[in-house]
Structure formats: structure tokens, C-alpha cells
Amino acid sequence: METVLSKIRLPLGATSPKGRRHHRVLGLLNWLSHFAGPTEALDNVLKHVPKKDRANVKELLCSSMEEYQQSLVKLQDFFQYGAYVCPDSLNLGLPEWVLAALTKGQLSPFISDALVLRRTILHTQVENMQQPNAHRISQSIRQTIYGLLLNASPHLESMPWKAPPAQPLAVSEVERINKNIKTSIVHAVKLPEHYSDFSKLTELSLDKREMLLLETLKVKRTILDPVPPSLRLPVAVSSYWLQHTEAKAKLHHVQALLLGMLMGPLHARTNSPDKEDASDDGAKVLYKELHRVKAQTRLSKKLDLDAAHVFCQWQCCLQMGLYLNQLLSTPLPEPDLTRLYSGSLVHGLCRELLASAPSVESLLSMCPEAKQLYEQMFNAMQSSAPPESFLPKGKSHSKKKRQKKQGSSWPKNKVGTTSGTKCRHEGSNRFGLLKVENLEEHVEASELE
């Protein structure tokens, strides 16, 4: 088609700011608009094609055109009036609240795929291909989602791909298995009876909807009370993440993640139009320091693949936790995702925390409000997660006892800080600790010295 496009006179004058290709498309559309219909346009296109190729080009163009059918949906109705009619979706017999939520983007395409197609795609991230798919950790959340979709509508029940009544609902998940993309079958969880009527899901009380969400995430409501509402869902998801042994999350991962979550509140505080006080100065210094770590990490070409996999697992938990929360009409407020997580920041913080420069305590000492928020989140996660998640890697039971006798355990009043333990490094290499396989042995050796 390059020959055809070179012969067609495109309009002169203003060029598209989106580049040459976009300008060419605009010009082509302008040229096609002068013809009465596709047949006339096709004849004019073929005039610029060598005679020996015309039959082949015509066949290719016609077969491509046949793939497109004029839609009956008028999308302009949605943008002008806030609603539109889609015959295909109406034929599914879905509840009105589902159609409205999907139209407004309040439910993810993941939900509609699972609901209508019984098939979902679990997208692969930058993760450790030698380990199981990062999405495996969030499978129980997805099973609850599938359980809610079990009795979506009478029409869906009669679909040919619907499983026989004696068998539980199953959804095909396209996922990474080792280095291949394969399909796995995942069965839905059978939920209590008051969750079985999908059409009345939004009519359930807030307490019941919140109960199902928190039970799925294996978190007690009381531990979230001290946490600000906007961060309760991320903290609940993080607690679920830590409870799974697949995550292999360690203390510095938790610390980096929680420090990263402070970016949103710090941004709001430093950009508040209210009258400034002395505490705002500390917030600005901390905000600037976190930005420095983030910018410095972007310049680095090294990637800790194990840390990346751990944080990929957390993102998978957050994604499915958000989807379940949306499906339950947000019993917990949705967080500001734009400032909740930054890969560059958490990876940079991981490196600096392992190198003990700076410690969490020294970072937060400049802003008491941020320190209080960090402690609230840390304590909530600590109360529902296994204790080993809050200890450096490689710590055995015997070493726990030995360290307790030496009085060198991680102090509870430090809420996950590392300032009480100073590690020695070889030479002037501040990142030398990254080479140590067992951080506890390194600390104990330093203390003995």
C-alpha cells in the first residue's frame, strides 16, 4: 500500500502533532470521504496498483473489509447522556447494576471476561521466570470472585460452555507456567447462601460485603481501625500477601513497601494550601528524600530479581483485592493508585535498607506524622502475618533463642526499624551487605567483634 499512499494527494497545511503516521491516516480519511461508497473508493485505489497485482490486492482488501461490521451501539449517547443501549449485553440478561458498572468503568474487564467468557488472562510481569507465576499467590481471591459470579443470570446459566450442575463453576486462566503460556482450570469457591444472588449483591449491607472481603484477605476488621480509611485496603492486601509462604517477603521488603505508601500522604501534605507549620518542613524533607531514592534507582541498571518477584506478587494481590472490592461495591475506600506504589522507589529503598543507610527510624525521625502513619500500618500487618516475615532472612529457631539471650532481637518499639543494629561493611562499600547470604549471621558476627 506504500505505492498507493505515495500516489494519493494528502491535504497540505497543518500537520498532526502525533507524527507522520497519524497525519497520513487523517489525510487518507479525508481522501476517502470524497467517494460515494466503498466500491468507488476501491476502484480508485486499484488505479494506482500495477495491473498484475490488482486482482490480488482487491481480494485482500475485500476480505479485510468483510471482517468489520457496523456496530448498533451509539457510543456518542454515553458521552452525551451518560447511558447507551448495547443489544449484545442486554441479551446476556445481566443485572442492571452490573451493566451500569461495566459501562462506567467501575468493574474491570477481568470481571466481564470471567462472567461472560469464563476465561481470564493473567498478564505476565517482569518477574523471576524460575519461580511459579506471581499470580498464584492471589488465586484464592480470584476463586472468591468466581464464586460471586456463580449465579450471575439465568441466561448465562444456559450457555453451552456452562459446567453441568453437578460440577462447580470453573474458569480458564491463561497464565505463565515456567516460560510457557498455558491454560489452567480454576474452580470457584462456594460462598454462603446470602451471597448467592448476584443480582442483589449491591443490596447487601456494608457489614456483610466488608466481611466477605476481609475474610477472603484473612484480616480482622479491628486491626484496620487505626489505619486511615484510604490505606485500609492496601494494608489488608499486604497482610494477605505476607500470610502466604510463596511471597518470601522479608523485613526490608515490608519496610520499603510501607515507606513507599507514605508518598501519597506526603504529597497531599506538602501540596496543601493550608497554612504551613513546623511539621510541614519535616514532611517536605522526607518527601524530597524519597524522591531522591526513586530518581537514583532509575539511573541504575541492576535489578534484584528476587525482590522484583516478591513485589510482583504483592501487585497481583492488590489487583485482585481491588477487583473484589469493586465487585462488592467498595466496602473499603479505593486508594489513590497513582501514588500508592512506585517500583523504582521500593527497589531503591530495599537496597538502601539492606545497606543500613539510612535506617527507617532515621528517615522517619524528620516527620512525626509520617512515622505515626508508618507505625499504624506496620502494626496492623504485624498482627496478622507470621512473625518470620518481620525478621531478616536466614533466621533459624536456634538463632532466635541465641539472639534473645544476647538481647539483640528486633525491638518491638522500633516498629520495623533497623537503627538498633549497625552492620559493619568491608572497606568503603556501602552495598557490601547485599553479598551476605545470611543477614543474621552477619549481624551476630559484628556484635561478637
C-alpha positions in Angstrom: 0.0 0.0 0.0 3.0 2.3 0.2 2.8 2.7 -3.6 -0.9 3.7 -3.3 -0.3 6.1 -0.4 2.5 7.8 -2.3 0.2 8.5 -5.3 -2.7 9.8 -3.2 -2.5 13.6 -2.7 -2.8 14.3 1.0 -4.1 17.7 2.2 -1.4 20.3 2.6 -1.1 22.6 5.5 -1.3 21.7 9.2 0.5 18.6 10.3 -0.6 16.3 13.1 1.2 16.8 16.4 1.1 13.0 16.8 3.6 12.4 14.0 3.8 11.4 10.3 1.8 8.2 10.6 -1.2 10.0 12.3 -1.0 12.7 9.6 -1.1 10.1 6.9 -4.2 8.5 8.4 -6.0 11.8 8.6 -5.1 12.5 5.0 -6.3 9.1 3.9 -9.6 9.5 5.7 -10.0 12.9 4.1 -9.4 11.4 0.6 -11.8 8.5 1.2 -14.6 10.9 2.2 -14.9 12.2 -1.3 -16.3 8.9 -2.6 -19.9 7.8 -2.5 -19.1 4.4 -1.1 -16.6 1.6 -0.6 -16.9 0.3 -4.2 -16.0 3.7 -5.8 -13.1 4.1 -3.3 -11.8 0.6 -4.0 -11.8 1.3 -7.8 -9.8 4.4 -7.3 -7.3 2.6 -5.1 -6.8 -0.1 -7.7 -6.0 2.5 -10.3 -2.7 3.1 -8.5 -1.8 -0.6 -8.3 0.0 -2.4 -11.2 -2.4 -4.4 -13.3 -0.7 -7.7 -12.5 -1.3 -7.1 -8.7 -4.9 -5.7 -8.9 -6.8 -8.9 -8.5 -4.7 -10.0 -5.5 -4.9 -6.6 -3.8 -8.7 -6.4 -4.4 -9.2 -9.8 -2.8 -7.1 -8.9 0.2 -8.9 -5.6 0.7 -12.3 -7.1 0.3 -11.6 -9.9 2.8 -10.3 -7.4 5.3 -13.4 -5.2 4.9 -15.7 -8.2 5.5 -14.2 -8.6 9.0 -15.7 -5.3 10.1 -19.4 -5.0 10.8 -21.2 -1.8 11.6 -22.0 -1.7 15.3 -25.5 -1.0 16.5 -24.1 0.8 19.6 -24.0 4.6 19.5 -21.2 5.5 21.8 -22.0 9.2 21.5 -25.1 8.6 23.5 -22.9 7.6 26.5 -20.7 10.7 26.3 -23.7 13.0 25.7 -26.3 11.5 28.0 -24.3 9.1 30.3 -26.0 6.0 29.1 -26.3 3.8 25.9 -28.0 0.7 24.8 -25.9 -2.4 23.8 -28.1 -5.2 22.4 -25.4 -7.8 23.0 -25.0 -7.0 26.7 -28.8 -6.9 27.1 -29.1 -10.3 25.6 -26.9 -11.7 28.4 -29.6 -11.0 30.9 -27.1 -9.5 33.4 -28.3 -7.4 36.4 -28.8 -3.7 35.7 -26.2 -2.7 38.3 -23.6 -4.9 36.5 -24.3 -3.3 33.1 -24.1 0.2 34.6 -20.9 -0.5 36.5 -19.2 -2.0 33.4 -20.3 0.9 31.3 -18.9 3.4 33.7 -15.6 1.5 34.2 -16.4 0.7 37.8 -15.8 -3.0 37.1 -12.7 -4.3 35.4 -12.7 -6.2 32.1 -11.3 -9.1 34.1 -14.8 -9.3 35.7 -16.7 -9.2 32.4 -14.3 -11.8 30.9 -14.8 -14.2 33.9 -18.6 -13.5 33.8 -19.3 -13.9 30.1 -16.4 -15.9 28.7 -15.4 -17.9 31.7 -11.9 -17.1 30.6 -9.3 -14.6 32.0 -5.8 -13.6 31.1 -3.2 -13.2 33.9 -0.7 -10.9 32.4 3.0 -11.7 33.0 5.1 -9.1 34.7 8.9 -8.6 35.0 9.4 -11.5 37.4 11.6 -14.4 38.1 10.8 -17.0 35.5 12.4 -19.7 37.6 9.7 -19.3 40.2 6.0 -20.0 40.0 3.8 -17.4 38.3 3.4 -14.4 40.6 -0.4 -14.6 40.2 -0.5 -17.9 42.0 -0.4 -16.1 45.3 -3.8 -14.4 44.6 -5.6 -17.4 43.4 -7.9 -17.7 46.5 -9.0 -14.1 45.9 -9.9 -14.9 42.3 -11.8 -18.0 43.5 -14.0 -15.8 45.7 -14.6 -13.5 42.7 -15.6 -16.5 40.6 -17.8 -17.7 43.4 -19.7 -14.4 43.4 -20.2 -14.8 39.6 -21.6 -18.3 40.0 -25.3 -17.4 39.6 -24.9 -14.2 37.6 -28.0 -14.6 35.4 -30.4 -17.2 34.1 -29.2 -16.6 30.5 -25.6 -17.3 31.5 -26.7 -20.5 33.2 -27.9 -21.9 29.9 -24.8 -21.1 27.9 -23.3 -24.1 26.1 -19.9 -23.6 27.9 -21.6 -23.7 31.4 -20.5 -26.6 33.5 -23.0 -29.3 34.4 -25.0 -28.6 37.6 -23.1 -31.4 39.5 -19.8 -29.7 38.9 -18.6 -26.4 40.4 -18.1 -23.4 38.2 -14.7 -23.4 36.6 -12.8 -20.5 34.9 -10.0 -20.9 32.4 -7.0 -18.8 33.3 -4.3 -18.1 30.7 -1.1 -17.8 32.7 2.6 -18.2 32.6 3.8 -21.7 33.6 7.6 -21.8 33.7 8.5 -20.0 30.4 5.4 -21.0 28.5 1.9 -19.6 28.3 -0.7 -22.2 29.2 -4.3 -22.5 30.4 -5.2 -23.6 33.8 -8.7 -24.5 35.2 -9.6 -22.8 38.5 -12.8 -23.7 40.4 -14.9 -21.1 42.2 -15.4 -21.2 45.9 -18.9 -22.0 47.1 -20.0 -19.0 49.2 -22.6 -18.7 52.0 -26.2 -18.5 50.8 -26.7 -14.8 51.3 -24.0 -14.1 48.6 -25.6 -16.5 46.1 -28.0 -14.0 44.5 -25.7 -12.0 42.2 -28.5 -9.6 41.2 -28.9 -8.5 44.8 -25.2 -8.3 45.7 -25.3 -4.5 45.9 -28.3 -4.6 48.3 -26.3 -6.5 50.9 -25.4 -4.5 54.0 -22.0 -2.8 54.2 -21.0 -5.1 57.0 -21.7 -8.3 55.0 -19.9 -7.0 52.0 -16.9 -5.9 54.1 -17.0 -9.2 56.0 -16.6 -11.3 52.8 -13.8 -9.0 51.6 -11.8 -9.2 54.8 -12.5 -13.0 55.3 -11.1 -13.5 51.8 -8.0 -11.4 52.7 -7.8 -13.2 56.1 -7.7 -10.0 58.0 -9.7 -9.0 61.1 -11.6 -5.7 61.0 -10.3 -4.5 64.3 -6.6 -4.3 63.2 -7.5 -1.9 60.4 -9.2 0.6 62.7 -6.1 2.7 63.5 -5.2 2.9 59.8 -6.6 5.8 57.7 -9.6 4.7 55.5 -7.7 5.4 52.3 -5.0 2.9 53.2 -7.0 0.1 54.8 -7.4 -1.9 51.6 -3.7 -1.8 50.7 -2.8 -2.8 54.3 -5.4 -5.6 54.3 -4.0 -6.8 50.9 -0.4 -6.6 52.3 -1.4 -8.7 55.3 -2.8 -11.3 52.9 0.4 -11.2 50.9 2.5 -11.8 54.0 0.5 -14.8 55.1 1.4 -16.8 52.1 4.8 -18.6 52.2 5.1 -18.2 48.5 5.8 -14.5 48.9 9.2 -15.0 50.6 8.9 -11.4 51.9 11.4 -10.2 54.4 11.6 -7.2 56.8 13.3 -4.9 54.3 10.6 -5.7 51.7 7.8 -4.7 54.2 9.7 -1.6 55.2 10.3 -0.4 51.6 6.6 -1.1 50.7 5.3 0.9 53.6 7.7 3.7 53.1 6.5 3.9 49.5 2.9 4.1 50.7 3.8 7.3 52.5 4.3 9.1 49.2 0.6 9.8 48.8 0.0 11.4 52.2 3.3 13.3 52.0 2.3 14.7 48.6 -1.1 15.8 50.0 0.6 17.4 53.0 3.3 19.2 51.1 0.9 20.5 48.5 -1.8 21.5 50.9 -2.9 25.2 50.6 -3.4 25.4 54.3 -1.2 27.5 56.5 2.2 25.8 56.9 3.6 24.9 60.3 6.9 23.5 61.5 5.9 19.8 60.9 5.4 20.6 57.2 9.1 21.2 56.9 9.8 17.7 58.0 7.3 16.3 55.6 8.9 18.2 52.7 12.4 16.9 53.7 11.2 13.3 53.8 9.2 13.7 50.6 12.4 15.1 48.9 14.5 12.2 50.3 12.1 9.6 48.9 12.2 11.3 45.5 16.0 11.2 45.6 16.0 7.4 46.2 13.4 7.0 43.4 15.5 9.1 40.9 18.7 7.4 41.9 17.2 3.9 41.3 16.0 4.9 37.8 19.6 5.5 36.8 20.7 2.1 38.0 20.7 -0.8 35.5 20.8 -3.5 38.2 17.6 -5.4 39.2 17.2 -7.7 42.2 15.1 -10.3 40.5 14.0 -12.0 43.7 12.8 -8.6 45.1 11.1 -7.9 41.8 9.2 -11.2 42.1 8.2 -10.5 45.7 6.7 -7.1 44.7 5.1 -8.6 41.6 3.3 -11.0 44.0 2.1 -8.0 46.1 0.9 -6.2 43.0 -1.1 -9.3 41.9 -2.7 -9.4 45.4 -3.5 -5.7 45.2 -5.0 -6.1 41.7 -7.3 -8.9 42.7 -8.1 -7.3 46.0 -9.2 -4.1 44.1 -11.4 -6.2 41.7 -13.1 -8.0 44.6 -13.6 -4.7 46.4 -15.2 -3.2 43.3 -17.4 -6.2 42.8 -18.7 -5.8 46.3 -19.4 -2.1 45.7 -16.3 -0.8 47.5 -16.9 -1.7 51.2 -13.4 -0.3 51.7 -12.4 3.1 50.0 -10.3 2.7 46.9 -6.8 4.0 47.4 -5.1 6.6 45.2 -3.2 4.1 43.0 -1.1 6.8 41.3 0.8 7.4 44.5 0.4 4.1 46.3 3.3 2.1 44.7 6.4 3.0 42.8 8.7 0.2 41.7 11.7 2.5 41.4 11.2 3.7 44.9 10.6 0.4 46.7 13.6 -1.2 44.9 15.8 1.7 45.8 14.6 1.6 49.4 15.3 -2.1 49.6 18.9 -1.6 48.6 19.4 1.3 51.0 17.8 -0.5 53.9 19.9 -3.6 53.4 23.0 -1.3 53.4 21.7 0.3 56.6 22.0 3.8 55.0 19.6 5.2 56.1 17.5 3.2 58.6 13.8 3.5 58.7 14.0 5.2 62.1 16.4 7.9 60.9 14.2 8.5 57.8 11.0 8.9 59.7 12.5 11.0 62.6 12.2 14.1 60.4 8.4 13.8 60.2 6.5 12.6 63.3 3.2 12.4 61.4 4.7 10.1 58.7 6.3 8.0 61.5 2.9 7.6 63.2 1.2 6.5 60.0 4.1 4.1 59.2 3.7 2.5 62.7 -0.1 2.2 62.3 0.3 0.3 59.0 3.3 -1.8 60.3 1.4 -2.8 63.5 -1.7 -3.8 61.5 0.3 -6.0 59.2 2.4 -7.5 62.0 -0.7 -8.6 64.0 -2.0 -10.8 61.2 1.2 -12.0 59.5 3.6 -14.8 60.6 6.5 -13.5 62.8 9.2 -14.7 60.4 8.0 -12.1 57.8 9.4 -9.4 60.1 12.8 -10.9 60.6 15.8 -10.8 58.2 16.2 -13.8 56.0 18.0 -16.9 57.1 16.9 -16.8 60.8 16.5 -20.2 62.3 14.8 -21.2 65.5 18.1 -21.8 67.3 19.4 -18.4 66.2 16.2 -16.8 67.6 17.0 -18.2 71.0 20.6 -17.3 70.9 19.8 -13.8 69.8 17.2 -13.4 72.5 19.8 -14.3 75.1 22.1 -11.8 73.7 19.4 -9.2 73.8 19.7 -8.4 70.1 16.2 -9.2 68.9 14.4 -6.7 66.7 12.8 -4.4 69.4 9.0 -4.1 69.2 9.1 -0.4 70.0 11.1 0.2 66.9 8.2 -0.9 64.7 10.4 -2.5 62.0 13.3 -0.1 62.1 16.8 -1.2 61.9 18.6 1.6 63.8 19.3 -0.6 66.8 21.5 -2.9 64.7 24.6 -1.5 63.0 26.3 -3.8 60.5 29.9 -3.5 59.5 30.9 -3.5 55.9 34.1 -4.4 54.2 36.1 -1.4 53.1 34.0 1.5 51.9 31.5 -0.5 50.0 28.1 0.6 51.5 26.4 -2.1 49.4 28.7 -4.9 50.7 25.8 -6.3 52.8 24.0 -7.3 49.6 26.5 -10.1 49.1 25.8 -11.6 52.5 23.5 -14.6 52.3 22.5 -14.6 55.9 22.0 -11.2 57.4 21.5 -12.6 61.0 24.9 -14.3 60.9 26.5 -11.1 59.7 24.9 -9.1 62.5 25.9 -11.6 65.1 29.5 -11.7 63.8 29.6 -7.9 64.0 28.3 -7.9 67.6 30.9 -10.5 68.6 33.6 -8.3 67.1 
